[in-house]
């Protein structure tokens, strides 16, 4: 993996010329994004597409589902309009240094929710309805065997992840400020873990399909409807609230969820899925789990990046720590 690099524009053009997928030989190519995934803007005449692949230079590249899996999921949910239309899946040629897998999908012209903040009630309701519809999609390991890797039952995995990431943070970046914050956060992880154990009875036996990356940066508004982009993380969970909570924590600043936002999202979700068992209570527990997980994650991610800035300067850990403390006080 050490020799992998992202392809140049010239290599992408050459690949399109040689393979000619969707008759795109001679197409114009431009860069849209070079983050965790590489996204290229491909234009030929009146036709416009997005060409997408995992960035081989990203330090997070092992976290994502494969491009073949993402392609299959997008094709499966295509009738809902909740994601971009997927047109083709291809492998890159060896002259790209390594054979990379590409997906050619619809280039979505829409407004990102990050640019629409503060979100109106129409946007919040639209997002909640879309998430409820998404959760009902018939995605299963029987239909897609690769989904077995992404089935999460109960809170056990979430409880263990917090402990692992705190220890790993100091292992990766053995500095005094990292250790001090790991020690401060550990009691919060223990308290949250205890509350999650007590809340297991709220979880239903049915599983829902989730888009784990449904934050406001991946949520768009198009023609009065919500559409989600960048489907690199998905899961099946016996917790219908997971995606809604993931979205909720991104609406405000640094994970704070305003009360108006929370009530609108939960009530709007229940308008679509009124039979979701214990949903308001379960959503609150999941919110605590997500807020705690995000608090740990900002410290862990700083360590993975080798960030040389002090923790309190390079992360939002101070603000998130105070928010989770307030949440735990409400659970007493």
C-alpha positions in Angstrom: 0.0 0.0 0.0 3.0 2.3 0.5 3.5 2.9 -3.3 -0.1 3.8 -4.0 -0.9 7.2 -5.2 -3.8 9.1 -6.7 -4.0 9.1 -10.5 -3.3 12.3 -12.4 -5.8 14.0 -14.5 -3.8 12.8 -17.6 -4.1 9.2 -16.4 -7.9 9.5 -15.9 -8.3 11.0 -19.4 -6.1 8.2 -20.8 -8.2 5.6 -19.0 -11.4 7.1 -20.3 -10.0 7.2 -23.9 -8.8 3.5 -23.8 -11.7 1.9 -21.9 -14.4 4.3 -23.3 -17.0 3.6 -20.6 -20.4 5.2 -21.5 -18.8 6.4 -24.7 -16.7 8.9 -22.7 -13.6 8.8 -24.8 -12.3 12.4 -25.3 -14.3 13.7 -22.3 -13.1 16.8 -20.4 -12.0 15.9 -16.8 -11.7 18.2 -13.8 -11.1 17.6 -10.1 -14.1 18.1 -7.7 -12.6 16.7 -4.4 -9.3 15.1 -3.3 -10.3 14.1 0.2 -11.1 10.6 1.5 -12.5 9.8 -2.0 -11.3 11.3 -5.3 -14.2 12.8 -7.3 -13.7 14.0 -10.9 -16.0 16.0 -13.0 -16.4 14.3 -16.4 -18.1 16.2 -19.3 -18.8 15.2 -22.9 -21.1 17.4 -24.8 -24.3 17.8 -22.8 -23.6 14.8 -20.6 -22.0 15.4 -17.1 -20.9 12.7 -14.7 -19.0 12.3 -11.4 -16.2 9.7 -11.5 -15.5 8.5 -8.0 -12.8 6.3 -6.3 -11.2 5.8 -2.9 -8.2 8.0 -2.4 -5.3 5.6 -2.1 -3.3 8.3 -0.3 -5.9 8.8 2.5 -4.8 7.7 5.9 -8.5 6.6 6.4 -8.7 4.5 3.2 -9.2 1.2 5.1 -12.4 2.5 6.8 -14.7 2.6 3.7 -16.8 0.0 1.9 -15.3 -0.9 -1.5 -16.4 0.8 -4.7 -18.1 -2.4 -5.9 -20.2 -2.5 -2.7 -21.0 1.2 -2.9 -22.1 0.7 -6.5 -24.4 -2.2 -5.6 -26.0 -0.2 -2.7 -26.7 2.8 -5.0 -28.3 0.6 -7.6 -30.5 -1.0 -5.0 -31.8 2.3 -3.6 -32.0 4.0 -7.0 -35.9 4.0 -7.1 -36.0 6.1 -3.9 -34.0 9.0 -5.3 -32.1 9.1 -1.9 -28.7 8.9 -3.6 -27.0 9.7 -6.9 -27.7 7.4 -9.8 -24.9 4.9 -10.4 -24.2 4.3 -14.1 -21.1 2.1 -14.3 -18.3 0.4 -12.4 -14.9 -0.1 -13.9 -11.3 -1.0 -13.0 -8.5 1.3 -13.9 -5.7 0.2 -16.2 -2.3 -1.0 -14.9 -0.6 2.2 -16.3 -2.2 4.0 -13.4 0.6 2.5 -11.1 -2.0 0.2 -9.5 -5.4 -1.0 -10.7 -8.0 1.3 -9.0 -11.7 0.8 -9.1 -13.9 3.6 -10.3 -17.6 4.3 -10.2 -19.3 6.6 -12.7 -22.3 8.2 -11.2 -24.7 11.1 -11.6 -23.2 14.5 -11.0 -25.7 16.0 -8.5 -26.5 19.7 -8.8 -27.9 20.5 -5.4 -27.4 22.7 -2.3 -25.3 21.2 0.5 -27.0 21.4 3.9 -23.7 22.9 5.3 -24.4 25.9 3.2 -28.0 26.2 4.1 -27.5 26.5 7.9 -29.3 27.5 10.0 -31.6 24.8 8.6 -35.3 25.6 8.3 -38.1 23.3 9.5 -38.6 22.3 5.8 -35.0 21.1 5.6 -35.2 19.2 8.9 -38.5 17.6 8.1 -37.2 16.6 4.6 -34.1 15.1 6.1 -36.0 13.1 8.7 -38.5 11.8 6.1 -35.6 10.7 3.8 -33.8 8.9 6.7 -37.0 7.1 7.7 -37.5 6.0 4.1 -33.9 4.9 3.9 -34.1 2.8 7.0 -37.0 0.8 5.5 -35.1 -0.2 2.4 -34.9 -4.1 2.0 -31.1 -4.3 2.3 -30.0 -7.6 3.9 -27.1 -10.1 4.0 -29.3 -12.5 2.2 -29.6 -10.1 -0.7 -26.1 -8.6 -0.5 -23.7 -11.1 1.2 -21.1 -8.4 1.8 -23.5 -6.7 4.2 -22.5 -9.4 6.8 -19.4 -7.3 7.5 -21.5 -4.3 8.4 -24.1 -5.8 10.8 -24.0 -4.2 14.3 -26.2 -5.5 17.0 -26.7 -3.7 20.3 -24.2 -1.3 21.8 -21.3 -3.6 22.5 -19.2 -2.5 19.6 -19.7 1.2 20.5 -18.8 0.5 24.1 -15.5 -1.2 23.2 -14.5 1.3 20.6 -14.2 4.2 23.1 -11.7 2.3 25.3 -9.6 1.2 22.3 -9.4 4.6 20.8 -8.4 6.3 24.1 -5.5 3.8 24.5 -4.6 4.0 20.9 -4.5 7.8 21.0 -1.7 7.8 23.5 0.1 5.0 21.8 0.2 6.9 18.5 1.0 10.3 20.0 2.6 9.8 23.4 2.4 13.3 24.7 1.4 14.6 28.1 -1.6 16.6 26.8 -2.9 13.5 24.9 -2.6 11.4 28.0 -4.2 14.1 30.2 -7.3 14.2 27.9 -7.5 10.4 27.6 -7.5 10.3 31.5 -10.2 13.0 31.7 -12.4 11.3 29.1 -12.1 7.7 30.5 -14.8 8.3 33.3 -17.2 9.6 30.7 -16.7 6.5 28.5 -17.3 4.3 31.6 -20.5 6.2 32.5 -21.8 6.1 29.0 -21.0 2.4 28.7 -23.0 1.7 31.9 -26.0 3.6 30.6 -25.9 1.8 27.3 -25.9 -1.5 29.0 -29.0 -0.5 31.0 -30.7 0.6 27.7 -30.2 -2.6 25.8 -33.8 -3.6 26.4 -35.0 -0.7 24.2 -33.5 -2.2 21.1 -35.9 -4.0 18.8 -35.2 -7.3 17.1 -35.7 -5.9 13.6 -32.8 -4.4 11.7 -32.8 -1.2 9.7 -30.5 -0.1 6.9 -28.3 2.9 7.7 -26.2 5.5 5.9 -23.5 6.0 8.6 -22.1 9.1 6.8 -25.4 11.1 6.9 -24.0 14.4 8.3 -24.9 17.8 6.8 -21.8 17.8 4.6 -23.1 14.7 2.8 -26.8 15.8 2.8 -28.1 18.0 -0.1 -31.4 19.7 -1.1 -32.5 19.2 -4.6 -35.9 20.2 -6.0 -37.5 20.2 -2.5 -36.2 16.8 -1.6 -33.2 15.4 0.4 -30.5 13.5 -1.4 -27.4 11.9 0.3 -23.9 11.8 -1.3 -20.7 10.0 -0.6 -22.0 6.5 0.4 -18.7 5.2 1.8 -20.1 4.0 5.2 -23.2 1.9 5.6 -24.6 -0.6 8.2 -27.4 -2.8 9.3 -28.4 -2.1 13.0 -31.2 -3.1 15.3 -31.4 0.6 16.2 -33.7 2.6 13.9 -32.3 5.9 15.4 -28.7 5.7 14.3 -28.7 7.6 11.0 -31.1 10.3 12.4 -28.8 10.9 15.4 -25.8 11.0 13.1 -27.5 13.8 11.1 -28.7 15.6 14.2 -25.2 15.9 15.7 -24.0 17.7 12.6 -26.7 20.3 12.4 -25.4 22.6 15.2 -21.8 23.6 16.0 -19.4 21.0 17.5 -22.0 18.4 18.1 -24.5 20.5 20.1 -28.1 19.6 19.0 -30.6 22.4 19.6 -33.8 21.3 21.3 -35.9 22.6 18.4 -33.9 20.6 15.9 -34.1 17.5 18.0 -37.9 17.6 18.5 -38.5 18.4 14.8 -36.3 15.5 13.6 -37.8 12.9 16.0 -41.4 13.9 15.4 -40.9 14.0 11.7 -39.3 10.6 11.6 -42.2 9.2 13.6 -44.6 10.6 11.0 -43.2 8.1 8.5 -42.4 5.3 10.9 -44.9 5.6 13.8 -44.4 2.0 14.7 -40.7 2.3 15.5 -40.6 0.9 19.0 -39.3 3.1 21.9 -38.0 5.5 19.3 -37.7 8.8 21.3 -36.1 7.0 24.3 -33.8 5.0 22.1 -32.8 8.1 20.1 -31.7 9.9 23.3 -29.5 7.0 24.3 -28.0 6.8 20.9 -27.4 10.6 21.0 -25.4 10.1 24.2 -23.4 7.3 22.6 -22.7 9.4 19.5 -21.7 12.4 21.5 -19.3 10.3 23.6 -17.9 8.6 20.5 -17.3 11.9 18.7 -15.5 13.2 21.8 -13.2 10.3 21.8 -12.8 10.4 18.0 -11.5 13.9 17.8 -8.7 13.0 20.2 -8.0 9.7 18.4 -8.1 11.3 14.9 -5.6 14.0 16.0 -3.3 11.2 17.1 -3.7 9.3 13.9 -2.9 12.4 11.9 0.1 13.1 14.1 -1.2 16.6 14.8 1.6 18.5 16.5 -0.7 21.2 17.8 -1.8 21.0 21.5 -5.0 19.0 21.7 -7.0 22.0 22.9 -6.0 24.0 19.8 -6.2 21.3 17.2 -9.5 19.7 18.1 -13.0 20.5 19.5 -12.4 18.3 22.5 -13.0 21.0 25.1 -16.4 22.0 23.8 -17.5 18.3 23.2 -16.3 17.3 26.7 -18.5 20.0 28.3 -21.5 19.0 26.2 -21.3 15.3 27.1 -20.9 16.2 30.8 -24.2 18.1 30.6 -25.9 15.2 28.9 -24.8 12.8 31.6 -26.2 15.1 34.3 -29.6 14.8 32.6 -29.4 11.0 32.9 -28.9 11.0 36.7 
